[in-house]
Amino acid sequence: MQIRGQLQILLRIIDYDTSDFRFREWACDVLKVNNLEKIHLSTRIKSKNSSPTTNELANAFAGILDLYDLFVKNIIGQACNGVRRYQRPPSFRFHYNDLGCSVFHRDKDFGVASRRINVWVPLTSVWGNNSLWIESNEGNSDYSPVEMEYGQALIFDGVNIRHGSHTNNTRSTRVSFDFRFTPGKGIPVPTSY
């Protein structure tokens, strides 16, 4: 891990118990599907879920608000020596098969303040072009896809490390949520985006 001032630059995957944090099951219930990886086959779902902030999961967030808070405080807080502030609600994203990509960027390019850390939580398996691509160190531009399974979360310095996605040419849609937090001791305080 590198140190920049007092901010530790993180890039690591942590595991969490999906029987305690049933985010995937909640998403399936909200979307009325059994298989998140195949939702690109549904015109109904694609037409209602195109934005990270206005979609069916974002609209139903109140149903998991307490579970989300517990996840941030207990799982992320324990992994990062505390959470002082955190984004609530998170951004819910759909990366459909044969669609979508996002520009490679650093969050500071869009005005996000330093000292914030990103957490990315896929609700499906992710690999190759259905995943998030991240450079290894700031300025390297040597992007690689993150490979993860449901039950894992990626913690990384998205403020300074470039990240983005390619057109999803896999046969699997990715559903995920992400948020930012400020590390620190004390009682975690939810804040807007």
Phi and psi in degrees as GROMACS dihedral restraints (atoms count N, CA, C in turn):
[ dihedral_restraints ]
;  ai    aj    ak    al  type     phi  dphi    fc
    3     4     5     6     1   -90.6    20    10
    4     5     6     7     1   156.6    20    10
    6     7     8     9     1  -117.3    20    10
    7     8     9    10     1   130.2    20    10
    9    10    11    12     1  -126.2    20    10
   10    11    12    13     1   108.1    20    10
   12    13    14    15     1    60.5    20    10
   13    14    15    16     1  -127.5    20    10
   15    16    17    18     1  -100.8    20    10
   16    17    18    19     1     3.2    20    10
   18    19    20    21     1   -93.0    20    10
   19    20    21    22     1   123.3    20    10
   21    22    23    24     1   -83.7    20    10
   22    23    24    25     1   128.1    20    10
   24    25    26    27     1   -84.5    20    10
   25    26    27    28     1   117.7    20    10
   27    28    29    30     1  -108.2    20    10
   28    29    30    31     1   142.5    20    10
   30    31    32    33     1  -151.3    20    10
   31    32    33    34     1    92.6    20    10
   33    34    35    36     1  -153.1    20    10
   34    35    36    37     1   156.4    20    10
   36    37    38    39     1  -106.8    20    10
   37    38    39    40     1   132.0    20    10
   39    40    41    42     1  -118.5    20    10
   40    41    42    43     1   154.3    20    10
   42    43    44    45     1  -100.7    20    10
   43    44    45    46     1   149.8    20    10
   45    46    47    48     1  -140.4    20    10
   46    47    48    49     1   160.1    20    10
   48    49    50    51     1   -85.0    20    10
   49    50    51    52     1   113.7    20    10
   51    52    53    54     1   -72.6    20    10
   52    53    54    55     1   -13.1    20    10
   54    55    56    57     1   -79.6    20    10
   55    56    57    58     1   -21.3    20    10
   57    58    59    60     1   -89.8    20    10
   58    59    60    61     1   -34.8    20    10
   60    61    62    63     1  -121.2    20    10
   61    62    63    64     1    88.6    20    10
   63    64    65    66     1   -91.5    20    10
   64    65    66    67     1    56.5    20    10
   66    67    68    69     1   -65.5    20    10
   67    68    69    70     1   -39.9    20    10
   69    70    71    72     1   -63.9    20    10
   70    71    72    73     1   -45.1    20    10
   72    73    74    75     1   -61.9    20    10
   73    74    75    76     1   -40.7    20    10
   75    76    77    78     1   -60.3    20    10
   76    77    78    79     1   -46.3    20    10
   78    79    80    81     1   -61.6    20    10
   79    80    81    82     1   -42.4    20    10
   81    82    83    84     1   -62.0    20    10
   82    83    84    85     1   -41.9    20    10
   84    85    86    87     1   -62.9    20    10
   85    86    87    88     1   -46.0    20    10
   87    88    89    90     1   -62.7    20    10
   88    89    90    91     1   -44.6    20    10
   90    91    92    93     1   -82.9    20    10
   91    92    93    94     1   -10.6    20    10
   93    94    95    96     1    61.9    20    10
   94    95    96    97     1    50.2    20    10
   96    97    98    99     1  -135.9    20    10
   97    98    99   100     1   163.2    20    10
   99   100   101   102     1  -102.7    20    10
  100   101   102   103     1   -18.5    20    10
  102   103   104   105     1  -137.9    20    10
  103   104   105   106     1   103.8    20    10
  105   106   107   108     1   -63.5    20    10
  106   107   108   109     1   -31.9    20    10
  108   109   110   111     1   -65.3    20    10
  109   110   111   112     1   -19.1    20    10
  111   112   113   114     1  -108.2    20    10
  112   113   114   115     1    12.3    20    10
  114   115   116   117     1   -68.7    20    10
  115   116   117   118     1   -13.2    20    10
  117   118   119   120     1   -65.7    20    10
  118   119   120   121     1   -15.3    20    10
  120   121   122   123     1   -79.6    20    10
  121   122   123   124     1    -8.2    20    10
  123   124   125   126     1  -105.1    20    10
  124   125   126   127     1   113.7    20    10
  126   127   128   129     1   -63.2    20    10
  127   128   129   130     1   -37.2    20    10
  129   130   131   132     1   -57.5    20    10
  130   131   132   133     1   -47.7    20    10
  132   133   134   135     1   -68.0    20    10
  133   134   135   136     1   -45.2    20    10
  135   136   137   138     1   -62.9    20    10
  136   137   138   139     1   -35.7    20    10
  138   139   140   141     1   -72.3    20    10
  139   140   141   142     1   -24.9    20    10
  141   142   143   144     1   -97.7    20    10
  142   143   144   145     1    -6.5    20    10
  144   145   146   147     1  -135.9    20    10
  145   146   147   148     1    69.1    20    10
  147   148   149   150     1  -111.2    20    10
  148   149   150   151     1   -14.3    20    10
  150   151   152   153     1  -119.8    20    10
  151   152   153   154     1   146.5    20    10
  153   154   155   156     1   -66.9    20    10
  154   155   156   157     1   -16.9    20    10
  156   157   158   159     1  -114.1    20    10
  157   158   159   160     1   -17.9    20    10
  159   160   161   162     1  -123.9    20    10
  160   161   162   163     1    90.1    20    10
  162   163   164   165     1  -154.8    20    10
  163   164   165   166     1   173.6    20    10
  165   166   167   168     1   -62.4    20    10
  166   167   168   169     1   -36.3    20    10
  168   169   170   171     1   -70.1    20    10
  169   170   171   172     1   -42.9    20    10
  171   172   173   174     1   -61.5    20    10
  172   173   174   175     1   -41.1    20    10
  174   175   176   177     1   -66.0    20    10
  175   176   177   178     1   -27.2    20    10
  177   178   179   180     1  -100.0    20    10
  178   179   180   181     1     9.8    20    10
  180   181   182   183     1   -55.0    20    10
  181   182   183   184     1   -33.5    20    10
  183   184   185   186     1   -54.6    20    10
  184   185   186   187     1   -27.3    20    10
  186   187   188   189     1   -67.9    20    10
  187   188   189   190     1   -19.8    20    10
  189   190   191   192     1  -126.1    20    10
  190   191   192   193     1    14.2    20    10
  192   193   194   195     1   -53.5    20    10
  193   194   195   196     1   -49.2    20    10
  195   196   197   198     1   -64.4    20    10
  196   197   198   199     1   -39.6    20    10
  198   199   200   201     1   -65.6    20    10
  199   200   201   202     1   -41.8    20    10
  201   202   203   204     1   -60.9    20    10
  202   203   204   205     1   -47.4    20    10
  204   205   206   207     1   -58.4    20    10
  205   206   207   208     1   -42.9    20    10
  207   208   209   210     1   -62.8    20    10
  208   209   210   211     1   -41.7    20    10
  210   211   212   213     1   -60.1    20    10
  211   212   213   214     1   -48.0    20    10
  213   214   215   216     1   -62.4    20    10
  214   215   216   217     1   -48.6    20    10
  216   217   218   219     1   -69.1    20    10
  217   218   219   220     1   -45.7    20    10
  219   220   221   222     1   -87.7    20    10
  220   221   222   223     1   -47.4    20    10
  222   223   224   225     1   -80.3    20    10
  223   224   225   226     1   -55.3    20    10
  225   226   227   228     1   -71.6    20    10
  226   227   228   229     1   -42.6    20    10
  228   229   230   231     1   -57.9    20    10
  229   230   231   232     1   -42.1    20    10
  231   232   233   234     1   -68.7    20    10
  232   233   234   235     1   -39.7    20    10
  234   235   236   237     1   -70.1    20    10
  235   236   237   238     1   -24.5    20    10
  237   238   239   240     1  -122.5    20    10
  238   239   240   241     1    21.4    20    10
  240   241   242   243     1    57.5    20    10
  241   242   243   244     1    39.6    20    10
  243   244   245   246     1   107.6    20    10
  244   245   246   247     1   154.3    20    10
  246   247   248   249     1  -128.0    20    10
  247   248   249   250     1   122.6    20    10
  249   250   251   252     1   -89.9    20    10
  250   251   252   253     1   -45.7    20    10
  252   253   254   255     1  -137.6    20    10
  253   254   255   256     1   150.0    20    10
  255   256   257   258     1  -150.3    20    10
  256   257   258   259     1   151.6    20    10
  258   259   260   261     1   -72.7    20    10
  259   260   261   262     1   129.2    20    10
  261   262   263   264     1  -145.3    20    10
  262   263   264   265     1   121.7    20    10
  264   265   266   267     1   -80.2    20    10
  265   266   267   268     1   164.9    20    10
  267   268   269   270     1   -75.4    20    10
  268   269   270   271     1   174.8    20    10
  270   271   272   273     1   -94.4    20    10
  271   272   273   274     1   128.6    20    10
  273   274   275   276     1  -100.6    20    10
  274   275   276   277     1   130.5    20    10
  276   277   278   279     1  -126.0    20    10
  277   278   279   280     1   145.1    20    10
  279   280   281   282     1  -122.7    20    10
  280   281   282   283     1   118.7    20    10
  282   283   284   285     1  -114.1    20    10
  283   284   285   286     1    89.3    20    10
  285   286   287   288     1   -72.9    20    10
  286   287   288   289     1   149.5    20    10
  288   289   290   291     1   -55.2    20    10
  289   290   291   292     1   134.1    20    10
  291   292   293   294     1    65.2    20    10
  292   293   294   295     1    13.4    20    10
  294   295   296   297     1  -138.3    20    10
  295   296   297   298     1   168.7    20    10
  297   298   299   300     1    70.8    20    10
  298   299   300   301     1   142.5    20    10
  300   301   302   303     1  -162.3    20    10
  301   302   303   304     1   163.2    20    10
  303   304   305   306     1  -131.0    20    10
  304   305   306   307     1   147.7    20    10
  306   307   308   309     1   -61.9    20    10
  307   308   309   310     1   142.2    20    10
  309   310   311   312     1   -75.8    20    10
  310   311   312   313     1   130.4    20    10
  312   313   314   315     1  -155.4    20    10
  313   314   315   316     1   167.4    20    10
  315   316   317   318     1  -109.0    20    10
  316   317   318   319     1   143.6    20    10
  318   319   320   321     1   -62.9    20    10
  319   320   321   322     1   -28.1    20    10
  321   322   323   324     1   -66.5    20    10
  322   323   324   325     1   -20.0    20    10
  324   325   326   327     1   -63.7    20    10
  325   326   327   328     1   -20.9    20    10
  327   328   329   330     1  -110.7    20    10
  328   329   330   331     1    19.2    20    10
  330   331   332   333     1    87.1    20    10
  331   332   333   334     1    10.0    20    10
  333   334   335   336     1   -73.1    20    10
  334   335   336   337     1   131.2    20    10
  336   337   338   339     1   -67.6    20    10
  337   338   339   340     1   149.3    20    10
  339   340   341   342     1   -65.5    20    10
  340   341   342   343     1   168.8    20    10
  342   343   344   345     1    77.6    20    10
  343   344   345   346     1    -0.3    20    10
  345   346   347   348     1   -92.8    20    10
  346   347   348   349     1   146.4    20    10
  348   349   350   351     1  -119.4    20    10
  349   350   351   352     1   142.4    20    10
  351   352   353   354     1   -94.5    20    10
  352   353   354   355     1   145.8    20    10
  354   355   356   357     1  -128.0    20    10
  355   356   357   358     1   129.4    20    10
  357   358   359   360     1  -120.9    20    10
  358   359   360   361     1   125.3    20    10
  360   361   362   363     1  -125.2    20    10
  361   362   363   364     1    97.0    20    10
  363   364   365   366     1   -75.7    20    10
  364   365   366   367     1   143.1    20    10
  366   367   368   369     1  -101.1    20    10
  367   368   369   370     1     6.2    20    10
  369   370   371   372     1  -136.0    20    10
  370   371   372   373     1   167.1    20    10
  372   373   374   375     1   -66.8    20    10
  373   374   375   376     1   143.4    20    10
  375   376   377   378     1  -131.2    20    10
  376   377   378   379     1   139.6    20    10
  378   379   380   381     1  -166.1    20    10
  379   380   381   382     1   163.9    20    10
  381   382   383   384     1    47.3    20    10
  382   383   384   385     1  -134.5    20    10
  384   385   386   387     1   -84.3    20    10
  385   386   387   388     1     7.1    20    10
  387   388   389   390     1  -100.4    20    10
  388   389   390   391     1     6.4    20    10
  390   391   392   393     1  -107.8    20    10
  391   392   393   394     1   179.6    20    10
  393   394   395   396     1   -87.2    20    10
  394   395   396   397     1   136.9    20    10
  396   397   398   399     1  -106.8    20    10
  397   398   399   400     1   134.3    20    10
  399   400   401   402     1  -135.1    20    10
  400   401   402   403     1   141.4    20    10
  402   403   404   405     1   -77.4    20    10
  403   404   405   406     1   154.3    20    10
  405   406   407   408     1   -72.3    20    10
  406   407   408   409     1   -37.3    20    10
  408   409   410   411     1  -145.3    20    10
  409   410   411   412     1   156.8    20    10
  411   412   413   414     1   -53.5    20    10
  412   413   414   415     1   125.0    20    10
  414   415   416   417     1    86.2    20    10
  415   416   417   418     1    -3.4    20    10
  417   418   419   420     1   -75.2    20    10
  418   419   420   421     1   -29.5    20    10
  420   421   422   423     1    54.1    20    10
  421   422   423   424     1    30.7    20    10
  423   424   425   426     1  -106.7    20    10
  424   425   426   427     1    68.6    20    10
  426   427   428   429     1   -68.7    20    10
  427   428   429   430     1   141.0    20    10
  429   430   431   432     1  -137.4    20    10
  430   431   432   433     1   147.5    20    10
  432   433   434   435     1   -76.1    20    10
  433   434   435   436     1   146.2    20    10
  435   436   437   438     1   -88.1    20    10
  436   437   438   439     1   129.8    20    10
  438   439   440   441     1  -104.3    20    10
  439   440   441   442     1   122.2    20    10
  441   442   443   444     1  -147.3    20    10
  442   443   444   445     1   163.5    20    10
  444   445   446   447     1  -117.4    20    10
  445   446   447   448     1   161.0    20    10
  447   448   449   450     1   -58.0    20    10
  448   449   450   451     1   134.5    20    10
  450   451   452   453     1   104.6    20    10
  451   452   453   454     1     7.5    20    10
  453   454   455   456     1  -128.4    20    10
  454   455   456   457     1   152.0    20    10
  456   457   458   459     1  -132.7    20    10
  457   458   459   460     1   141.7    20    10
  459   460   461   462     1  -101.5    20    10
  460   461   462   463     1   128.6    20    10
  462   463   464   465     1  -111.0    20    10
  463   464   465   466     1   123.8    20    10
  465   466   467   468     1  -153.1    20    10
  466   467   468   469     1   163.2    20    10
  468   469   470   471     1   -87.9    20    10
  469   470   471   472     1    73.8    20    10
  471   472   473   474     1   -70.6    20    10
  472   473   474   475     1   -13.3    20    10
  474   475   476   477     1   -67.3    20    10
  475   476   477   478     1   -37.9    20    10
  477   478   479   480     1  -111.6    20    10
  478   479   480   481     1   -24.1    20    10
  480   481   482   483     1   -95.0    20    10
  481   482   483   484     1   128.0    20    10
  483   484   485   486     1   -68.3    20    10
  484   485   486   487     1   141.1    20    10
  486   487   488   489     1  -153.7    20    10
  487   488   489   490     1   158.9    20    10
  489   490   491   492     1   176.9    20    10
  490   491   492   493     1  -168.3    20    10
  492   493   494   495     1  -141.4    20    10
  493   494   495   496     1   156.7    20    10
  495   496   497   498     1  -100.5    20    10
  496   497   498   499     1   169.4    20    10
  498   499   500   501     1   -57.3    20    10
  499   500   501   502     1   130.8    20    10
  501   502   503   504     1   -76.5    20    10
  502   503   504   505     1   102.5    20    10
  504   505   506   507     1  -101.7    20    10
  505   506   507   508     1    16.0    20    10
  507   508   509   510     1   -86.7    20    10
  508   509   510   511     1   177.4    20    10
  510   511   512   513     1   -97.9    20    10
  511   512   513   514     1    22.8    20    10
  513   514   515   516     1  -135.4    20    10
  514   515   516   517     1   127.0    20    10
  516   517   518   519     1   -77.7    20    10
  517   518   519   520     1   142.9    20    10
  519   520   521   522     1  -102.6    20    10
  520   521   522   523     1   131.5    20    10
  522   523   524   525     1  -118.6    20    10
  523   524   525   526     1   132.7    20    10
  525   526   527   528     1  -153.0    20    10
  526   527   528   529     1   167.1    20    10
  528   529   530   531     1  -133.0    20    10
  529   530   531   532     1   155.7    20    10
  531   532   533   534     1  -145.8    20    10
  532   533   534   535     1   157.4    20    10
  534   535   536   537     1  -157.7    20    10
  535   536   537   538     1   167.7    20    10
  537   538   539   540     1  -117.6    20    10
  538   539   540   541     1   153.9    20    10
  540   541   542   543     1  -144.7    20    10
  541   542   543   544     1   160.4    20    10
  543   544   545   546     1  -107.4    20    10
  544   545   546   547     1   121.5    20    10
  546   547   548   549     1   -70.3    20    10
  547   548   549   550     1   154.5    20    10
  549   550   551   552     1   153.1    20    10
  550   551   552   553     1   163.1    20    10
  552   553   554   555     1   -82.9    20    10
  553   554   555   556     1   162.2    20    10
  555   556   557   558     1   115.1    20    10
  556   557   558   559     1  -173.1    20    10
  558   559   560   561     1   -81.8    20    10
  559   560   561   562     1   121.2    20    10
  561   562   563   564     1   -62.4    20    10
  562   563   564   565     1   135.0    20    10
  564   565   566   567     1  -115.3    20    10
  565   566   567   568     1   122.0    20    10
  567   568   569   570     1   -72.6    20    10
  568   569   570   571     1   142.3    20    10
  570   571   572   573     1  -135.0    20    10
  571   572   573   574     1   166.7    20    10
  573   574   575   576     1   -74.4    20    10
  574   575   576   577     1   177.5    20    10
